[in-house]
Amino acid sequence: MIKDWGCDCVFFFNYNRVNMGVNNDAIKQHMALLFGEDKLAKLRQQLPDSLSPAEREVVVVQELCDALRQNGSRFVLPSRFKNDNGARTSHHLIFLSKNFHGYEIMKEIVAKESSDIKDGVANFEYNPRDAHYRQGTLFDLLSRPLDELQGMLLKKYAGRTIDFLELYEEHSVDSPYVKKNYKDVLGAKLDACLISASNPKNNKPPRKGMFSGEMRITFT
C-alpha cells in the first residue's frame, strides 16, 4: 500500500481481537499473514500467562511494528486509544511511511492530541479519563522526561559536531520526542555552556532563547 511515491498509510489495529487470536490455531494463517511466520512463532513464545495485560500489549504491538518495518515501512508510529472509562485499550492507530517528513507531520499531530503530556513530552495515547481530569499527581509534577533526553544526547553525541536537523532526524525516530523538545533541551544546554552552536551560513551563535533548526552543534 505504501510502495509508490508519496504513499503513506494509517490503519485501525483491533488489538483485543488480535490478542485473542495470536495463540488460536483456528486462525493461525491470518495471524501469520499479519506478523509473518517467524515472528508469530516468536510472539507465541513471548506471551506466557505470567505477563500482565499491559506487558502483553507492549509485546504484541512492538512485534507488529517490527514486522511492518521489515516489510518496507521505515517509519512506524503507533498510538493507543482507551475506552470510555479509560480502563482498557480500545484500539491502536498505526501510521506507516517511507519518508521522515511524513512521519514527522503525523508525530506532531498525534503528540498534540495526546491526553497526557508531561514536561512537554506526549505519551501518544488518547484516554478520555485523562482528557477530562487533568489534575496531575505528585509523580506527574516530578516527572522530567526532558532530563532523560538531555542525558541521552550528551552521552550519544559527546565530542561530536552535528547539524541540528541531522541529529533530530537520527535520534527522534521511535522516540516520544518532537522537534520542540530537542530545541528546548539543546537551547538550555547552550545557555549552560554544555554545548556550542552556530549557524554555518554566518558562523554566528543563536540569540538567547532563539535556538533554530539551522544550528550546527558541538558537544563537549
C-alpha positions as CSV (number, residue, x, y, z in Angstrom):
1,M,0.0,0.0,0.0
2,I,2.9,2.4,0.5
3,K,5.3,1.1,-2.1
4,D,4.6,4.0,-4.6
5,W,5.9,7.6,-4.3
6,G,4.0,9.8,-1.8
7,C,2.0,6.9,-0.3
8,D,1.5,6.7,3.5
9,C,-1.0,4.6,5.4
10,V,-2.9,4.9,8.7
11,F,-4.8,1.7,9.7
12,F,-7.0,0.7,12.6
13,F,-5.5,-2.1,14.7
14,N,-8.0,-4.0,16.7
15,Y,-5.6,-5.1,19.4
16,N,-8.2,-7.0,21.5
17,R,-9.2,-9.3,18.6
18,V,-5.6,-9.9,17.6
19,N,-4.5,-10.5,21.2
20,M,-7.1,-13.3,21.4
21,G,-6.1,-14.7,18.1
22,V,-2.3,-14.9,18.5
23,N,-2.5,-18.4,20.1
24,N,-5.6,-19.6,18.4
25,D,-4.7,-22.3,15.9
26,A,-8.0,-21.9,14.1
27,I,-6.9,-18.6,12.7
28,K,-3.2,-19.1,12.7
29,Q,-2.9,-18.4,9.0
30,H,-4.4,-15.0,9.5
31,M,-2.0,-14.2,12.3
32,A,0.9,-15.4,10.2
33,L,-0.1,-13.0,7.4
34,L,-0.2,-10.2,9.9
35,F,3.1,-10.9,11.7
36,G,4.9,-13.3,9.4
37,E,5.5,-17.0,10.2
38,D,8.8,-16.5,12.1
39,K,7.5,-13.5,14.2
40,L,4.3,-15.3,15.0
41,A,6.2,-18.3,16.4
42,K,8.5,-15.9,18.4
43,L,5.4,-14.0,19.6
44,R,3.7,-17.1,20.9
45,Q,6.8,-17.9,22.9
46,Q,6.9,-14.4,24.3
47,L,3.4,-14.4,25.7
48,P,3.4,-16.6,28.8
49,D,0.4,-16.4,31.2
50,S,2.6,-14.7,33.7
51,L,2.6,-11.5,31.7
52,S,0.3,-8.7,32.8
53,P,-2.2,-7.4,30.3
54,A,-0.2,-4.2,29.9
55,E,3.1,-6.1,29.3
56,R,1.3,-8.4,26.8
57,E,0.0,-5.4,24.9
58,V,3.5,-3.9,24.6
59,V,4.9,-7.2,23.3
60,V,2.2,-7.6,20.6
61,V,2.3,-4.0,19.4
62,Q,6.1,-4.0,19.3
63,E,6.2,-7.2,17.3
64,L,3.7,-5.8,14.8
65,C,5.7,-2.6,14.4
66,D,8.9,-4.6,13.9
67,A,7.2,-6.8,11.3
68,L,6.0,-3.6,9.4
69,R,9.5,-2.1,9.4
70,Q,10.9,-5.3,8.0
71,N,8.3,-5.2,5.3
72,G,9.3,-1.8,3.9
73,S,7.8,0.7,6.3
74,R,10.9,2.5,7.5
75,F,8.8,4.8,9.8
76,V,6.1,3.3,12.0
77,L,4.1,5.3,14.6
78,P,1.6,3.5,16.9
79,S,-0.9,5.5,19.0
80,R,-3.2,4.0,21.6
81,F,-6.8,4.8,22.3
82,K,-8.5,3.8,25.6
83,N,-12.2,3.0,26.0
84,D,-14.7,5.5,27.5
85,N,-13.8,4.8,31.1
86,G,-10.1,4.7,30.4
87,A,-9.7,1.2,31.9
88,R,-8.9,-0.8,28.8
89,T,-7.4,-0.3,25.3
90,S,-10.0,0.2,22.7
91,H,-7.7,0.1,19.6
92,H,-4.5,1.5,18.1
93,L,-3.9,3.6,15.0
94,I,-0.7,2.6,13.2
95,F,0.9,5.1,10.8
96,L,3.3,3.8,8.1
97,S,5.7,5.8,5.9
98,K,8.9,5.5,3.9
99,N,9.7,9.2,4.4
100,F,10.8,11.0,7.6
101,H,8.8,14.2,6.7
102,G,5.5,12.3,6.6
103,Y,6.4,10.6,9.9
104,E,7.3,13.9,11.5
105,I,4.0,15.5,10.5
106,M,1.9,12.7,11.9
107,K,4.0,12.6,15.0
108,E,3.4,16.2,15.7
109,I,-0.4,15.8,15.2
110,V,-0.6,12.7,17.5
111,A,1.6,14.4,20.2
112,K,-0.7,17.5,20.2
113,E,-3.8,15.3,20.5
114,S,-2.4,13.1,23.3
115,S,-4.4,13.3,26.5
116,D,-1.3,13.1,28.8
117,I,1.7,15.4,28.3
118,K,4.4,15.5,31.0
119,D,7.2,18.1,30.8
120,G,6.2,18.8,27.2
121,V,6.5,15.2,26.2
122,A,3.4,13.4,24.9
123,N,2.5,9.8,25.6
124,F,0.9,9.2,22.2
125,E,-2.3,7.9,23.8
126,Y,-5.8,9.2,24.0
127,N,-7.5,8.4,27.2
128,P,-10.9,10.1,27.9
129,R,-10.2,9.9,31.6
130,D,-7.0,11.9,31.3
131,A,-8.7,14.3,28.9
132,H,-11.4,15.1,31.4
133,Y,-9.3,15.0,34.6
134,R,-6.1,16.9,34.2
135,Q,-5.4,17.5,37.9
136,G,-2.0,15.9,37.9
137,T,-0.3,13.7,40.6
138,L,2.8,14.2,42.6
139,F,4.6,11.8,40.1
140,D,3.4,14.0,37.2
141,L,4.9,17.0,38.9
142,L,8.2,15.3,39.5
143,S,8.4,13.6,36.1
144,R,11.1,15.2,33.9
145,P,11.3,13.4,30.6
146,L,13.3,16.2,29.0
147,D,16.1,15.5,31.6
148,E,16.2,12.0,30.1
149,L,16.5,13.4,26.6
150,Q,19.3,15.7,27.7
151,G,21.2,12.8,29.2
152,M,20.8,10.7,26.1
153,L,22.0,13.4,23.8
154,L,25.0,14.4,25.9
155,K,26.1,10.7,26.1
156,K,25.4,9.7,22.4
157,Y,26.9,12.8,20.8
158,A,29.8,13.5,23.2
159,G,32.7,15.0,21.3
160,R,30.8,15.3,18.0
161,T,29.8,18.2,15.8
162,I,26.5,17.7,14.0
163,D,23.8,19.8,12.3
164,F,20.6,20.1,14.4
165,L,18.3,18.6,11.7
166,E,20.6,15.6,11.2
167,L,20.6,15.0,14.9
168,Y,16.8,15.4,15.1
169,E,16.1,13.0,12.3
170,E,18.6,10.5,13.5
171,H,17.6,10.5,17.2
172,S,13.8,11.2,17.2
173,V,12.6,8.1,15.3
174,D,10.8,5.6,17.6
175,S,11.1,8.0,20.5
176,P,8.4,10.2,22.1
177,Y,10.2,13.4,21.4
178,V,9.2,16.0,18.8
179,K,11.3,18.8,17.3
180,K,10.3,21.4,20.0
181,N,11.6,19.0,22.7
182,Y,15.0,18.9,21.1
183,K,15.2,22.7,20.6
184,D,14.2,23.2,24.3
185,V,16.8,20.8,25.6
186,L,19.6,22.0,23.3
187,G,18.8,25.6,23.9
188,A,19.1,25.1,27.6
189,K,22.4,23.2,27.2
190,L,23.7,26.1,25.1
191,D,22.8,28.6,27.7
192,A,24.5,26.4,30.3
193,C,27.6,26.3,28.1
194,L,27.4,22.5,27.9
195,I,27.4,22.7,24.1
196,S,28.3,25.3,21.5
197,A,26.3,26.1,18.4
198,S,26.5,28.4,15.4
199,N,24.7,29.0,12.1
200,P,27.1,27.6,9.4
201,K,25.9,30.3,7.0
202,N,27.4,33.1,9.0
203,N,29.2,31.3,12.0
204,K,27.1,33.3,14.4
205,P,25.7,31.7,17.6
206,P,21.9,31.9,18.2
207,R,20.5,34.6,20.3
208,K,19.4,33.5,23.8
209,G,16.1,31.7,23.5
210,M,16.2,31.6,19.7
211,F,17.7,28.1,19.0
212,S,16.7,27.3,15.4
213,G,16.9,24.3,13.2
214,E,19.8,25.8,11.2
215,M,22.3,25.4,14.0
216,R,25.4,23.3,13.9
217,I,26.1,21.8,17.4
218,T,29.3,20.8,19.0
219,F,29.1,18.6,22.1
220,T,31.9,18.8,24.6
